[in-house]
């Protein structure tokens, strides 16, 4: 036996392998497809990354995955930043993932598509569930930054179009991690304590995809859907679309456009009212002229000038109807009387009493009054009753 040889325990060997692997691959990028994804109550996630020929085990610890914008799922191709390590107790090696991004598209774009699909399936975008925007709102709530261009544009447009509208601003941050919580709190507060608002404008000015991300958060979308007050989403520029736009009751391309949509131009309203007034006056004049001519015609008609003639004609028509009715009734009675006589004659021909008049008779055996049809039914000394054409008699059989 070689006394100088080094004998490792399993634990020692696994620990040295761990050190060697972690020193050799402290930070690398790996591309692969997620499979066998499992999430635990601890918040950690375990999965495999694979390509067409191989796969490797991986772990994502809670302090990393809580920052993901999109949802990991089997079949998703990703690029991960990781370090190679081992789990000494099992002796297998794995990668510890510290960052994940989708392969082929950005993290935020994938998160947007996943959430849009999820909320659409739940019915949050259903047009039938959207609330009607009031025609002439008197109280308008605005949820945006108090220092941004959006609130200045909104106030400018509203003052220019209709100066007597009340505006209630709830200032919030519109970008950053805390923005979503402030937006949710604002919508909740306005619904609870200012439910007399006619409409709420929710939005901000333009910015990058990251700057607008607060309006793509799920908690913001659900709070918009829950609102009892109609909400107009006005985020960014015309080309920018957010989840808030799809959930809101109405989408405006910009904050200025939202103000123009919700508040009608005073001059336009006055012009429209004047046009309606003119149309109404013309219509009334036409109706007055039309019914005046009709009244003149009726006034000169025979019904108004010689009503007695019409009355006399109607009396004559009544007499004619009475005469026709009497004649028809007489004819009907005569026809029925003739028919009755004919039926009486037929009935008399068929009557057995008429047969008796030709010398026939009917005999009944007494005391049961059974009609006799066969001499076998009678015997000597039986009593019988005989019906003649005129009258009846009783007899006693002396011979059969």
C-alpha positions in Angstrom: 0.0 0.0 0.0 1.2 3.4 -1.0 1.5 5.3 2.3 1.8 8.7 0.5 -1.5 8.5 -1.4 -4.3 10.9 -0.7 -7.6 9.2 0.2 -10.7 11.4 -0.2 -14.0 11.1 1.4 -17.0 11.5 -0.8 -17.8 14.8 0.8 -14.2 16.1 0.4 -14.2 15.1 -3.3 -17.5 16.8 -4.0 -16.4 19.9 -2.3 -13.2 20.2 -4.3 -15.1 19.5 -7.5 -17.4 22.3 -6.5 -14.6 24.7 -5.9 -12.8 23.8 -9.2 -16.1 24.2 -11.3 -17.0 27.5 -9.7 -13.5 28.9 -10.1 -13.5 27.8 -13.8 -17.0 29.1 -14.7 -17.8 31.9 -12.3 -20.0 33.8 -14.8 -21.1 32.5 -18.2 -24.0 32.9 -20.7 -25.9 29.8 -21.8 -28.7 29.5 -24.3 -31.3 26.7 -24.1 -34.9 25.7 -23.8 -36.7 25.4 -20.5 -38.1 22.0 -19.5 -39.2 20.2 -16.3 -39.8 23.6 -14.6 -40.9 23.3 -10.9 -41.6 26.1 -8.4 -41.6 25.5 -4.7 -43.2 27.3 -1.8 -39.8 28.5 -0.8 -39.7 30.7 -3.9 -36.9 28.7 -5.5 -37.3 27.3 -9.0 -35.7 24.1 -10.5 -35.6 23.3 -14.2 -33.5 21.9 -17.0 -32.0 23.7 -19.9 -31.7 21.7 -23.0 -30.7 21.8 -26.7 -31.1 19.2 -29.4 -28.5 16.8 -27.9 -28.0 17.5 -24.2 -29.5 19.0 -21.1 -28.3 20.5 -17.7 -30.0 21.0 -14.4 -30.5 24.5 -13.2 -31.7 26.4 -10.1 -33.0 30.0 -9.7 -33.2 31.2 -6.2 -35.9 33.3 -4.8 -33.9 36.5 -4.5 -33.4 36.4 -8.3 -36.8 35.2 -9.8 -38.9 37.7 -7.9 -37.5 40.4 -10.3 -38.6 38.7 -13.5 -41.1 40.7 -15.6 -42.2 37.7 -17.7 -43.3 34.2 -16.7 -41.0 31.2 -17.1 -42.6 28.2 -18.7 -41.7 24.9 -20.3 -40.7 25.3 -24.0 -39.5 28.9 -23.6 -36.1 29.5 -25.2 -33.9 31.7 -23.0 -30.5 33.1 -22.6 -29.3 32.9 -19.0 -26.4 34.3 -17.1 -25.1 31.7 -14.6 -22.3 30.1 -12.7 -21.5 26.4 -12.8 -21.7 24.7 -9.4 -22.5 21.4 -7.7 -24.8 20.1 -5.1 -22.4 18.1 -2.9 -25.0 15.9 -1.2 -26.0 14.4 -4.6 -22.7 14.7 -6.4 -24.3 16.2 -9.5 -23.4 19.5 -11.2 -25.8 22.2 -12.1 -25.9 25.9 -13.1 -27.1 28.6 -10.7 -29.0 31.2 -12.8 -28.6 34.9 -11.9 -30.3 36.5 -14.9 -32.8 35.3 -17.6 -33.9 37.0 -20.8 -36.0 35.5 -23.7 -34.1 34.4 -26.8 -35.2 36.3 -29.9 -37.3 39.0 -28.1 -36.9 41.4 -25.2 -37.9 40.6 -21.6 -40.5 43.4 -21.5 -42.0 42.5 -24.8 -42.5 38.9 -23.8 -44.0 39.9 -20.4 -46.4 42.2 -22.3 -47.6 39.5 -24.6 -48.0 36.9 -21.8 -50.0 39.3 -19.6 -52.1 40.5 -22.6 -53.0 36.9 -23.5 -53.9 36.1 -19.9 -56.1 39.1 -19.2 -57.8 38.7 -22.6 -58.8 35.1 -21.8 -60.2 36.4 -18.4 -62.5 38.9 -20.3 -60.8 42.1 -19.0 -60.8 43.5 -22.6 -64.4 42.6 -23.4 -66.1 45.7 -25.0 -69.4 44.7 -23.4 -68.0 45.3 -20.0 -66.7 48.8 -20.8 -68.5 51.8 -19.2 -69.9 54.7 -21.2 -68.0 58.0 -21.1 -70.4 60.9 -20.1 -71.2 63.4 -22.8 -70.7 66.5 -20.7 -68.6 65.6 -17.6 -68.5 68.2 -14.8 -65.9 66.5 -12.6 -62.8 65.0 -14.0 -60.2 63.1 -12.1 -56.6 63.0 -13.4 -54.0 60.4 -12.2 -50.6 61.4 -13.5 -47.4 63.1 -12.4 -47.9 66.6 -11.0 -44.8 67.9 -12.7 -45.1 66.2 -16.1 -46.2 67.6 -19.4 -49.3 65.4 -19.4 -51.1 67.4 -16.6 -50.2 70.7 -18.2 -51.5 69.6 -21.6 -54.7 68.3 -20.1 -55.4 71.5 -18.1 -54.6 73.6 -21.2 -57.0 71.8 -23.5 -59.8 71.7 -20.9 -59.6 75.4 -20.1 -59.6 76.2 -23.8 -62.5 74.0 -24.7 -64.8 74.4 -21.7 -63.5 76.5 -18.7 -66.2 75.5 -16.2 -65.1 71.9 -15.7 -63.8 70.8 -12.2 -60.4 69.0 -12.3 -59.2 66.8 -9.4 -55.5 65.8 -9.7 -54.1 62.8 -7.8 -50.4 63.0 -8.3 -48.4 59.8 -8.7 -45.1 58.6 -10.0 -45.5 57.3 -13.5 -42.3 55.3 -13.9 -40.1 53.2 -11.6 -40.9 50.2 -9.4 -43.1 52.2 -7.0 -45.2 53.7 -9.8 -47.6 50.8 -10.1 -48.4 50.8 -6.4 -49.1 54.6 -6.4 -51.4 54.3 -9.5 -53.4 51.5 -7.8 -53.7 53.5 -4.6 -54.9 56.5 -6.6 -57.6 54.7 -8.5 -58.8 53.0 -5.3 -58.9 56.3 -3.4 -60.8 58.1 -6.1 -63.4 55.3 -6.3 -63.9 55.3 -2.5 -63.9 59.0 -1.6 -64.7 60.8 -4.9 -67.2 58.5 -6.5 -69.0 61.6 -7.9 -66.3 62.0 -10.5 -67.7 61.6 -14.0 -64.5 60.2 -15.5 -60.8 59.6 -14.7 -57.9 60.3 -17.1 -55.0 57.9 -16.4 -51.7 58.4 -18.2 -48.4 60.2 -18.8 -46.4 61.7 -21.6 -44.1 59.8 -24.0 -41.1 57.8 -23.0 -39.2 54.6 -23.6 -40.8 51.1 -23.3 -39.2 50.8 -19.8 -40.6 54.3 -18.8 -44.1 53.3 -19.7 -43.9 49.9 -18.0 -46.0 50.9 -14.9 -49.0 50.9 -17.2 -48.3 47.3 -18.2 -48.4 45.9 -14.7 -51.1 43.3 -13.8 -52.1 45.0 -10.6 -52.8 48.3 -12.5 -54.8 46.5 -15.1 -57.0 44.8 -12.5 -57.5 48.1 -10.6 -58.7 49.8 -13.8 -61.1 46.9 -14.5 -62.4 47.1 -10.9 -63.1 50.9 -11.1 -66.7 52.0 -11.0 -65.8 55.3 -12.5 -65.2 55.3 -16.3 -61.4 55.5 -17.1 -59.7 56.9 -20.2 -56.2 55.6 -20.7 -53.8 58.1 -22.3 -50.3 56.8 -22.1 -47.4 58.0 -24.2 -47.8 58.8 -27.9 -50.2 57.5 -30.6 -47.9 54.5 -31.5 -47.5 53.4 -27.8 -49.9 50.7 -26.6 -50.1 49.4 -23.0 -52.1 46.9 -21.1 -53.9 49.8 -19.5 -55.2 50.9 -23.0 -56.9 47.5 -23.5 -58.5 47.4 -20.1 -59.7 51.0 -19.9 -63.1 52.0 -21.0 -61.6 54.2 -23.7 -58.1 54.7 -25.1 -56.8 58.1 -26.1 -53.5 58.3 -28.1 -52.1 61.1 -25.9 -53.1 63.1 -22.7 -54.1 66.1 -24.9 -56.3 63.8 -27.1 -57.9 62.4 -23.9 -58.8 65.9 -22.8 -60.3 66.7 -26.2 -62.3 63.5 -26.1 -63.8 63.9 -22.7 -64.6 67.7 -22.9 -66.5 68.9 -25.9 -65.5 72.2 -27.5 -67.8 75.0 -26.2 -67.9 76.7 -29.6 -68.8 73.4 -31.3 -71.6 72.8 -28.8 -73.0 76.3 -29.3 -72.9 75.9 -33.1 -74.6 72.5 -32.8 -77.3 73.8 -30.5 -77.9 76.7 -33.0 -78.2 74.3 -35.9 -80.6 72.1 -33.9 -82.6 75.2 -33.0 -82.8 76.3 -36.7 -83.8 72.7 -37.7 -86.5 72.6 -35.0 -87.9 76.0 -36.1 -88.0 75.0 -39.8 -89.7 71.7 -38.9 -92.3 73.5 -36.7 -93.1 76.0 -39.5 -93.6 73.2 -41.9 -95.9 71.3 -39.6 -97.9 74.5 -38.9 -98.3 75.2 -42.6 -99.2 71.6 -43.4 -101.9 71.3 -40.7 -103.3 74.8 -41.5 -103.9 73.7 -45.0 -105.4 70.4 -43.8 -107.7 72.4 -41.4 -108.8 74.7 -44.3 -109.7 71.6 -46.3 -111.7 70.1 -43.5 -113.5 73.3 -42.8 -114.7 73.5 -46.4 -115.7 69.9 -46.7 -119.3 68.7 -46.9 -119.1 67.2 -43.4 -118.6 70.7 -42.0 -120.8 72.7 -44.4 -123.8 70.3 -44.9 -123.7 67.8 -42.1 -127.5 67.2 -42.4 -127.0 65.7 -45.9 -124.6 63.0 -44.5 -127.0 62.3 -41.6 -129.9 61.8 -44.0 -127.8 59.5 -46.3 -126.9 57.4 -43.3 -130.6 57.1 -42.3 -131.5 55.9 -45.8 -128.7 53.4 -45.7 -130.0 52.1 -42.3 -133.5 51.7 -43.8 -132.0 49.7 -46.7 -130.1 47.5 -44.4 -133.3 46.9 -42.3 -135.3 46.0 -45.4 -132.7 43.6 -46.7 -132.4 42.0 -43.3 -136.2 41.4 -43.1 -136.4 39.9 -46.6 -133.5 37.6 -45.9 -135.0 36.4 -42.6 -138.4 35.6 -44.4 -136.6 33.7 -47.1 -134.6 31.8 -44.5 -137.7 30.8 -42.5 -139.5 29.6 -45.7 -136.5 27.5 -46.7 -136.3 25.9 -43.3 -140.0 25.2 -43.1 -139.9 23.5 -46.5 -136.9 21.4 -45.4 -138.7 20.5 -42.2 -141.8 19.2 -44.1 -139.6 17.1 -46.4 -137.8 15.5 -43.4 -141.2 14.8 -41.7 -142.5 13.0 -44.8 -139.3 10.9 -44.9 -139.6 10.1 -41.2 -143.3 9.1 -41.6 -142.4 6.6 -44.4 -139.9 5.0 -42.2 -142.1 4.9 -39.1 -143.3 1.4 -37.9 -146.7 3.0 -37.1 -147.1 3.7 -40.8 -146.6 0.0 -41.5 -149.4 -0.9 -39.0 -151.8 1.1 -41.1 -151.5 -1.5 -43.8 -152.9 -4.3 -41.5 -149.8 -5.3 -39.6 -149.6 -5.5 -35.8 -146.9 -5.9 -33.1 -147.2 -8.5 -30.3 -145.6 -8.5 -26.9 -145.3 -11.4 -24.5 -146.7 -10.6 -21.0 -145.7 -9.7 -18.4 -142.1 -9.1 -19.6 -143.2 -7.0 -22.7 -140.8 -9.0 -24.9 -141.6 -8.5 -28.7 -142.6 -11.8 -30.2 -140.7 -12.7 -33.3 -141.0 -16.6 -33.3 -144.0 -18.9 -32.5 -141.5 -21.0 -30.5 -141.3 -18.2 -27.9 -145.0 -18.6 -26.9 -147.1 -21.4 -25.5 -150.8 -22.1 -24.7 -152.5 -19.8 -22.1 -149.7 -17.2 -22.3 -151.0 -13.6 -22.2 -150.0 -11.3 -25.1 -150.5 -7.6 -25.9 -151.2 -6.7 -29.5 -150.7 -3.2 -31.0 -152.9 -2.4 -34.0 -152.9 0.7 -36.2 -155.4 2.1 -33.9 -155.4 0.9 -30.3 -154.1 -2.0 -28.3 -155.7 -5.2 -27.0 -154.8 -8.1 -24.6 -155.4 -11.7 -25.5 -154.8 -15.2 -24.2 -153.2 -17.9 -26.4 -155.6 -20.8 -26.9 -153.6 -22.8 -29.4 -150.0 -22.7 -30.8 
